[in-house]
Amino acid sequence: MEHTYQYAWIIPFLPFSIPMLLGVGLLLFPKATKHLRRMWSFTSVLLLSIVMTFSVNLSIPQIKSSSIYQYVWSWTINNDFSLEFGYYLIDPLTSIMSILITTVGIMVLIYSDNYMSHDQGYLRFFAYMSFFNASMLGLVTSSNLIQIYIFWELVGMCSYLLIGFWFTRPIAANACQKAFVTNRVGDFGLLLGILGLYWITGSFEFRDLFEIFNNLIYNNGTNFLFVSLCVLFLFVGAVAKSAQFPLHVWLPDAMEGPTPISALYTCCYYGSSGNFSCSSPFSSFHSHTLHNESNIFDRYNNNIIRSYFAALFHLITHAYSKALLFLGSGSIIHSMEAIVGYSPDKSQNMVLMGGLTKHVPITKNTFLLGTLSLCGIPPLACFWSKDEILNDSWLYSPIFAIIACLTAGLTAFYMFRIYLLTFEGYLNKTRPLITINQFDNKNTFLYPQESDNTMLFPLFVLALFTLFVGAIGIPFNQERMDFDILSKWLNPATNLLHKNFNNHGDCRTFWDKIINKVYNWSYNRGYIDAFYETSLTKGIRRLAELTHFFDERVIDGITNGVGVMSFFIGESIKYVGGGRISSYLFLYLSS
């Protein structure tokens, strides 16, 4: 098995070949590259499938032994500083993330072949997607904080390119800029956290970081407040990348990119980036220090491990369910374009939908499956992970548990609202039939048509994941609650329980006022964008206007004033030395 681990470098680097080869092909052989564009999509799927197979192969010994394999190159700058670049770090967390990214990435690539077939940027889209997958795989296989930051920035660059894929649309161009600027805040926080940890420990390596911390804490050699501040800066990076409050404002606008990208965002992008950046240090901490703790901290460590397990379990189940829902949404949009035309304001407007059950039955069934899973209906995937989270919340704090239950109820409300508006009722046709011209074939549609098989196949596969992936966290031996696949992978203890949720109303008039206020608050996105617009954007614009006024009126005014004065002085004295005798006589006689 050691021999197999030596080739783990193909996990991040194999998908990198697609954007590089595409770039060379478009530069040297543009016509041939564009003519063989379907071959490039097949190659993208093939290479990512190889990475997935290799990741699954590496995960098998991880389940059996939960061991860690790391191979590094030492890069010595000078005698005092040596940086080790590990081109891969294979531990249980890395195995989980690699399988998650590759499986969903393959489904998205297969789906996109048909979804983007009409687009002129077909090759550019697949180049961006392959680069995106490679960057995320590089992130989850990083062995130190420097590599995490490098791939972190590459992931951010890919998100900028994909959100602004249709950059000719002003709203898409603004959305990618908003995402880029918002994530700069998180990236700066991440950089400060990395530099702070290096200043304390003198190392970027996960394998050394926590051993040094343990020694410093044991010898009282570090400042607890400063360490907490550094960790908080790391968390700011995760908050921005995973679109958490208050740096969540970029995510709704990020939907301006093609719909398959949204599926990859939700399950892989802010999942692998945000959660991995927080979970990876914990994984190293768990591996190096957990078994060295005293009995006093056994209960505390057990709670941390349970939360760690529940979070990763929910990440897995949530990823497949959300990917299924987003690809299902793309299938609906693709079908509605035949009725309302190519217009995002109409093809994505649920008010214009309704009654699609008989027109797109396969999409409807898979979408319903994803909806039920996300709402936590047993025995689907998200039920088991949500149940674990709610159970641990009640054990830790009833207040957090109530908030979690309210959030679960809110999720069920908005998901079934989407489902009912889209598939139930009657189709709201507001335009006459439209003739679609595609590849020299004219097709006339009166009603939405089911998507092609290349789009339905990923929906079917993700539906299977949604049905059965929750089994990896179910303890089949009631005497041993940690007797399940994911627990053997991560070594935490698990428990299962139910969640419950109750709600009641009050006087109708008072209740209507509350509903209106909540609606206005929700419609305006919690007024977060307005706050940023008032406090940051307008403030910066006022400062720019003041600077422009000072530069134009004061700086330029002084310069122009000197020039004007020089002009008039010159005009006034040029007659004195003009060389005309009559002028001299006039001045002499007048004086």
Solvent accessible surface area in square Angstrom, and as a share of the most:
residue,aa,sasa,rsa
1,M,99,0.44
2,E,92,0.41
3,H,119,0.53
4,T,32,0.18
5,Y,0,0.00
6,Q,86,0.38
7,Y,101,0.38
8,A,0,0.00
9,W,107,0.37
10,I,27,0.14
11,I,2,0.01
12,P,2,0.01
13,F,95,0.39
14,L,43,0.21
15,P,4,0.02
16,F,28,0.12
17,S,27,0.18
18,I,1,0.00
19,P,26,0.17
20,M,120,0.54
21,L,92,0.46
22,L,2,0.01
23,G,32,0.31
24,V,78,0.45
25,G,9,0.09
26,L,63,0.31
27,L,148,0.74
28,L,117,0.58
29,F,130,0.54
30,P,59,0.37
31,K,178,0.75
32,A,56,0.43
33,T,8,0.05
34,K,124,0.52
35,H,155,0.69
36,L,87,0.43
37,R,52,0.19
38,R,138,0.50
39,M,93,0.41
40,W,30,0.10
41,S,7,0.05
42,F,133,0.56
43,T,34,0.20
44,S,4,0.02
45,V,28,0.16
46,L,82,0.41
47,L,27,0.14
48,L,3,0.02
49,S,31,0.20
50,I,73,0.37
51,V,0,0.00
52,M,54,0.24
53,T,86,0.50
54,F,32,0.13
55,S,2,0.02
56,V,63,0.36
57,N,62,0.32
58,L,3,0.01
59,S,4,0.03
60,I,85,0.43
61,P,23,0.15
62,Q,0,0.00
63,I,45,0.23
64,K,159,0.68
65,S,71,0.46
66,S,26,0.17
67,S,33,0.22
68,I,71,0.36
69,Y,46,0.18
70,Q,44,0.19
71,Y,60,0.23
72,V,43,0.25
73,W,156,0.55
74,S,75,0.48
75,W,142,0.50
76,T,84,0.49
77,I,88,0.45
78,N,80,0.41
79,N,157,0.80
80,D,138,0.72
81,F,56,0.23
82,S,63,0.41
83,L,17,0.08
84,E,40,0.18
85,F,49,0.20
86,G,0,0.00
87,Y,38,0.14
88,Y,0,0.00
89,L,9,0.05
90,I,3,0.01
91,D,7,0.04
92,P,14,0.09
93,L,1,0.01
94,T,2,0.01
95,S,5,0.03
96,I,6,0.03
97,M,0,0.00
98,S,1,0.01
99,I,31,0.16
100,L,3,0.02
101,I,0,0.00
102,T,0,0.00
103,T,11,0.06
104,V,0,0.00
105,G,0,0.00
106,I,9,0.05
107,M,18,0.08
108,V,0,0.00
109,L,2,0.01
110,I,39,0.20
111,Y,0,0.00
112,S,0,0.00
113,D,16,0.08
114,N,27,0.14
115,Y,16,0.06
116,M,0,0.00
117,S,12,0.08
118,H,84,0.37
119,D,19,0.10
120,Q,190,0.84
121,G,9,0.09
122,Y,2,0.01
123,L,13,0.07
124,R,76,0.28
125,F,0,0.00
126,F,1,0.00
127,A,15,0.12
128,Y,43,0.16
129,M,0,0.00
130,S,4,0.03
131,F,38,0.16
132,F,0,0.00
133,N,1,0.01
134,A,0,0.00
135,S,0,0.00
136,M,0,0.00
137,L,0,0.00
138,G,1,0.01
139,L,0,0.00
140,V,0,0.00
141,T,2,0.01
142,S,0,0.00
143,S,1,0.00
144,N,0,0.00
145,L,6,0.03
146,I,44,0.22
147,Q,13,0.06
148,I,3,0.01
149,Y,49,0.19
150,I,81,0.41
151,F,24,0.10
152,W,0,0.00
153,E,46,0.21
154,L,46,0.23
155,V,0,0.00
156,G,4,0.04
157,M,78,0.35
158,C,0,0.00
159,S,5,0.03
160,Y,76,0.29
161,L,51,0.26
162,L,0,0.00
163,I,0,0.00
164,G,8,0.07
165,F,1,0.00
166,W,46,0.16
167,F,124,0.52
168,T,113,0.66
169,R,61,0.22
170,P,103,0.65
171,I,93,0.47
172,A,0,0.00
173,A,23,0.18
174,N,92,0.47
175,A,3,0.02
176,C,9,0.05
177,Q,98,0.44
178,K,62,0.26
179,A,2,0.02
180,F,87,0.36
181,V,97,0.56
182,T,15,0.09
183,N,4,0.02
184,R,74,0.27
185,V,80,0.46
186,G,0,0.00
187,D,4,0.02
188,F,122,0.51
189,G,3,0.03
190,L,3,0.02
191,L,59,0.30
192,L,60,0.30
193,G,0,0.00
194,I,1,0.01
195,L,91,0.45
196,G,8,0.08
197,L,6,0.03
198,Y,65,0.25
199,W,193,0.68
200,I,29,0.15
201,T,15,0.09
202,G,49,0.47
203,S,17,0.11
204,F,17,0.07
205,E,10,0.04
206,F,4,0.02
207,R,88,0.32
208,D,47,0.25
209,L,3,0.02
210,F,30,0.13
211,E,82,0.37
212,I,50,0.25
213,F,17,0.07
214,N,53,0.27
215,N,91,0.47
216,L,44,0.22
217,I,106,0.54
218,Y,188,0.71
219,N,104,0.53
220,N,136,0.70
221,G,49,0.47
222,T,39,0.23
223,N,93,0.48
224,F,156,0.65
225,L,137,0.68
226,F,71,0.30
227,V,22,0.13
228,S,45,0.29
229,L,81,0.40
230,C,3,0.02
231,V,78,0.45
232,L,97,0.48
233,F,60,0.25
234,L,22,0.11
235,F,91,0.38
236,V,41,0.23
237,G,0,0.00
238,A,1,0.01
239,V,14,0.08
240,A,1,0.01
241,K,1,0.00
242,S,12,0.08
243,A,14,0.11
244,Q,75,0.33
245,F,145,0.60
246,P,60,0.38
247,L,22,0.11
248,H,47,0.21
249,V,8,0.05
250,W,1,0.00
251,L,40,0.20
252,P,60,0.38
253,D,30,0.15
254,A,0,0.00
255,M,64,0.29
256,E,37,0.17
257,G,5,0.05
258,P,1,0.00
259,T,15,0.09
260,P,0,0.00
261,I,1,0.00
262,S,4,0.02
263,A,0,0.00
264,L,0,0.00
265,Y,1,0.00
266,T,8,0.05
267,C,0,0.00
268,C,0,0.00
269,Y,0,0.00
270,Y,38,0.14
271,G,1,0.01
272,S,0,0.00
273,S,0,0.00
274,G,2,0.02
275,N,59,0.30
276,F,2,0.01
277,S,12,0.08
278,C,55,0.33
279,S,15,0.10
280,S,3,0.02
281,P,21,0.13
282,F,39,0.16
283,S,9,0.06
284,S,8,0.05
285,F,55,0.23
286,H,24,0.11
287,S,49,0.32
288,H,54,0.24
289,T,3,0.02
290,L,29,0.15
291,H,159,0.71
292,N,124,0.64
293,E,60,0.27
294,S,56,0.36
295,N,130,0.67
296,I,146,0.74
297,F,96,0.40
298,D,73,0.38
299,R,197,0.72
300,Y,132,0.50
301,N,11,0.06
302,N,62,0.32
303,N,68,0.35
304,I,49,0.25
305,I,17,0.09
306,R,13,0.05
307,S,63,0.40
308,Y,22,0.08
309,F,1,0.00
310,A,4,0.03
311,A,59,0.46
312,L,2,0.01
313,F,1,0.00
314,H,39,0.18
315,L,18,0.09
316,I,10,0.05
317,T,0,0.00
318,H,47,0.21
319,A,1,0.00
320,Y,6,0.02
321,S,0,0.00
322,K,32,0.14
323,A,0,0.00
324,L,0,0.00
325,L,10,0.05
326,F,40,0.17
327,L,0,0.00
328,G,0,0.00
329,S,35,0.22
330,G,0,0.00
331,S,0,0.00
332,I,8,0.04
333,I,18,0.09
334,H,48,0.21
335,S,6,0.04
336,M,1,0.00
337,E,32,0.14
338,A,10,0.08
339,I,2,0.01
340,V,3,0.01
341,G,9,0.08
342,Y,128,0.49
343,S,32,0.21
344,P,38,0.24
345,D,121,0.63
346,K,78,0.33
347,S,1,0.01
348,Q,89,0.40
349,N,56,0.29
350,M,52,0.23
351,V,105,0.60
352,L,26,0.13
353,M,7,0.03
354,G,3,0.03
355,G,11,0.10
356,L,1,0.01
357,T,47,0.27
358,K,163,0.69
359,H,34,0.15
360,V,1,0.00
361,P,61,0.38
362,I,84,0.42
363,T,0,0.00
364,K,32,0.13
365,N,86,0.44
366,T,14,0.08
367,F,5,0.02
368,L,46,0.23
369,L,32,0.16
370,G,0,0.00
371,T,0,0.00
372,L,48,0.24
373,S,0,0.00
374,L,3,0.02
375,C,7,0.04
376,G,5,0.05
377,I,74,0.38
378,P,74,0.47
379,P,95,0.60
380,L,11,0.05
381,A,0,0.00
382,C,0,0.00
383,F,23,0.10
384,W,47,0.16
385,S,0,0.00
386,K,23,0.10
387,D,4,0.02
388,E,1,0.00
389,I,54,0.27
390,L,5,0.03
391,N,7,0.04
392,D,18,0.09
393,S,18,0.11
394,W,114,0.40
395,L,125,0.62
396,Y,164,0.62
397,S,21,0.14
398,P,79,0.49
399,I,122,0.62
400,F,110,0.46
401,A,0,0.00
402,I,92,0.47
403,I,96,0.49
404,A,24,0.19
405,C,7,0.04
406,L,91,0.45
407,T,75,0.44
408,A,13,0.10
409,G,20,0.19
410,L,108,0.54
411,T,18,0.10
412,A,31,0.24
413,F,132,0.55
414,Y,85,0.32
415,M,7,0.03
416,F,66,0.28
417,R,119,0.43
418,I,49,0.25
419,Y,15,0.06
420,L,95,0.47
421,L,72,0.36
422,T,4,0.02
423,F,1,0.01
424,E,75,0.34
425,G,56,0.54
426,Y,193,0.73
427,L,32,0.16
428,N,73,0.37
429,K,82,0.35
430,T,88,0.51
431,R,91,0.33
432,P,109,0.68
433,L,82,0.41
434,I,30,0.15
435,T,65,0.38
436,I,48,0.24
437,N,108,0.56
438,Q,65,0.29
439,F,132,0.55
440,D,149,0.77
441,N,90,0.46
442,K,157,0.67
443,N,63,0.32
444,T,77,0.45
445,F,50,0.21
446,L,97,0.48
447,Y,99,0.38
448,P,3,0.02
449,Q,86,0.38
450,E,47,0.21
451,S,11,0.07
452,D,78,0.41
453,N,122,0.62
454,T,53,0.31
455,M,0,0.00
456,L,17,0.09
457,F,104,0.43
458,P,0,0.00
459,L,0,0.00
460,F,118,0.49
461,V,27,0.16
462,L,0,0.00
463,A,8,0.07
464,L,71,0.35
465,F,62,0.26
466,T,0,0.00
467,L,68,0.34
468,F,135,0.56
469,V,18,0.10
470,G,1,0.01
471,A,40,0.31
472,I,32,0.16
473,G,1,0.01
474,I,29,0.15
475,P,2,0.01
476,F,139,0.58
477,N,51,0.26
478,Q,134,0.59
479,E,164,0.73
480,R,126,0.46
481,M,59,0.26
482,D,55,0.28
483,F,86,0.36
484,D,6,0.03
485,I,78,0.39
486,L,0,0.00
487,S,2,0.01
488,K,96,0.41
489,W,20,0.07
490,L,9,0.04
491,N,85,0.44
492,P,4,0.03
493,A,38,0.29
494,T,1,0.00
495,N,53,0.27
496,L,48,0.24
497,L,103,0.51
498,H,137,0.61
499,K,63,0.27
500,N,111,0.57
501,F,84,0.35
502,N,125,0.64
503,N,115,0.59
504,H,160,0.72
505,G,52,0.50
506,D,105,0.54
507,C,80,0.48
508,R,190,0.69
509,T,85,0.50
510,F,110,0.46
511,W,95,0.33
512,D,55,0.28
513,K,118,0.50
514,I,56,0.28
515,I,80,0.41
516,N,87,0.45
517,K,146,0.62
518,V,85,0.49
519,Y,137,0.52
520,N,70,0.36
521,W,144,0.50
522,S,67,0.43
523,Y,159,0.61
524,N,63,0.32
525,R,108,0.39
526,G,13,0.12
527,Y,101,0.39
528,I,29,0.15
529,D,37,0.19
530,A,53,0.41
531,F,126,0.52
532,Y,46,0.17
533,E,67,0.30
534,T,80,0.47
535,S,54,0.35
536,L,99,0.49
537,T,46,0.27
538,K,85,0.36
539,G,30,0.29
540,I,115,0.59
541,R,144,0.52
542,R,146,0.53
543,L,113,0.56
544,A,58,0.45
545,E,117,0.52
546,L,114,0.57
547,T,81,0.47
548,H,113,0.51
549,F,106,0.44
550,F,107,0.45
551,D,68,0.35
552,E,80,0.36
553,R,151,0.55
554,V,52,0.30
555,I,80,0.41
556,D,58,0.30
557,G,32,0.31
558,I,112,0.57
559,T,88,0.51
560,N,92,0.47
561,G,28,0.27
562,V,91,0.52
563,G,41,0.39
564,V,78,0.45
565,M,123,0.55
566,S,65,0.42
567,F,121,0.50
568,F,125,0.52
569,I,96,0.49
570,G,30,0.29
571,E,60,0.27
572,S,71,0.46
573,I,104,0.53
574,K,102,0.43
575,Y,145,0.55
576,V,85,0.49
577,G,63,0.60
578,G,50,0.48
579,G,58,0.55
580,R,168,0.61
581,I,128,0.65
582,S,69,0.44
583,S,34,0.22
584,Y,99,0.38
585,L,99,0.49
586,F,142,0.59
587,L,80,0.40
588,Y,164,0.63
589,L,142,0.71
590,S,78,0.50
591,S,123,0.79
